[in-house]
Amino acid sequence: MDLNDTARVRQPRDPVEHRLATISDITYSTPNTTHIRQLQLRFPNGHEQTYTPAEVVVCTRADDHAALVAAFTDACRSLRDACRIAHDYDEQLSTDLIGLLIAIHNTVQTRLGIALDPATLDAPADSEQATP
């Protein structure tokens, strides 16, 4: 971890801690060591807070992008499966689920630049569901 790296709190306790922060200060155990005792993070709203290294993980915007793609892929897979079940259970529910699926698909394509094909989503272990 270096000064000005971006990071996330591993287990956020309040809303601001869910945000991507910047390492604004590093305190080492002794002056001539690389062992970090604590890190100070600055959040987008200007709030700063101190954490131990175990409480923080270095995270880039690319890491966030990958996490969002994975989360939306899982959401599309779940909605697709629910839609198939709902088709026999309640036609209106199935229609509503299709609407949610389309909304997520459009958001992912527009905001993340990824085209998900809900009809062909593979099992969760497959990492090739999304194409840029």
N, C-alpha and C positions, 0 to 999 in steps of 0.2 A: 504494500500500500504506500502510495506516495501522495504528497501534497497536491491538491487540485484534482485528484482522481475522483470519479463519481462513485457513489456507494449507496447501499440500501441497508436499513436496519433489519436484521434477521427476523426478529419477532416484534413488530411494531405494537406499541401500547396506546398510541393516540393517533388521530388522523394525519397530523403533519409527518409522522414517522413513516407513513406509507409512500411518501414522495422520494424521488431521486435527489440525493444530497451531494454536496461537494465536501471533500476532506479539507478543512480550513486550518487545522493545526494537528501536529503529531507530538506527543510527549513520549520520550524514550525512557527506559528504566534507568540508565546511567548515561552520562554525556557521550561516551565513546562506544556505544553499542547500537545494534540495529533492532534490538528487542523493543517492540512498541508496548508501552504501558497503557496509553489511552489515545483516543482520536477525537477530535472535535469536528462535528459535521455541521455544515450550514445548509439549511433547507431553502427552497425557493421563496418562502415568505420572509426570509431573513433570520428566522429563529435558528439559534445555534445550541447544540447540546453535545455533551461528552459521553463517549462510550468506550468499552473495552474492545480490543480487536475481535474477540469471539462474538460480540454482538453485532458486528458489521461485516458485510460482504461487498467487495468491489463489484460494481455493476455498471455496464455501459448502456447507451441507448440501443446498441445492437443486441445486447442481452435482453433488454426490455422488449424489443421487437420480436425476438425469437419466442419469448415467454407469451406474448400476446397472440402470436400465430398459433402456438400450441393450445392455448386456452380457447381461442375461437374455433380451432379445428375440433377440439373435444366437444364444445358446445354444439357445433353443427352436427357432429356424429350423434349426439344424444337427442337433439331435436329431430333428426332424420328418423332415428329408431322410434321415438315417441310418436311421430307422425304416422309411421306404418302401423303401429298398434292402434292409434286413435282412429284410423281409417275404418276399422271394423267396429270400434266402440261408439264413436260419435262423429259424424261427418263434419259438423261445425267446428268441433275441437281440432280435427285434422286440418281444416281450412285455416284456423287461427295459427296452428303450429307452422304451416307452410309460410304464412305471412312473417312469422318470427324468423324463420330460416332464411327467407329472402332478405329481410332487413339486415341480419347479421352478415350474410354473404355480400351485400352491397357495401356495408360499412367496412368490412375487411378489404374489399377490393379498392374502395375509394381512399381510405385512410392509411392502409398498410401496404397497398400496392401488390396484394396477393390475391390470386384467383383460386378459391376453394370450389371443388365440385362435390356438393353434398351427396349426390347420387352414387359416387364412387369412393367415398371415404373408407379407408381400410381399417383394420384393427389398430388399437392404440399403439402397438409396438412399431408400426410402420412410420418412419419419419419422413416419408416422401409424399405427404398428402397435399402439400401446398406448392404452387409453382409461381415464381415471380412474373 
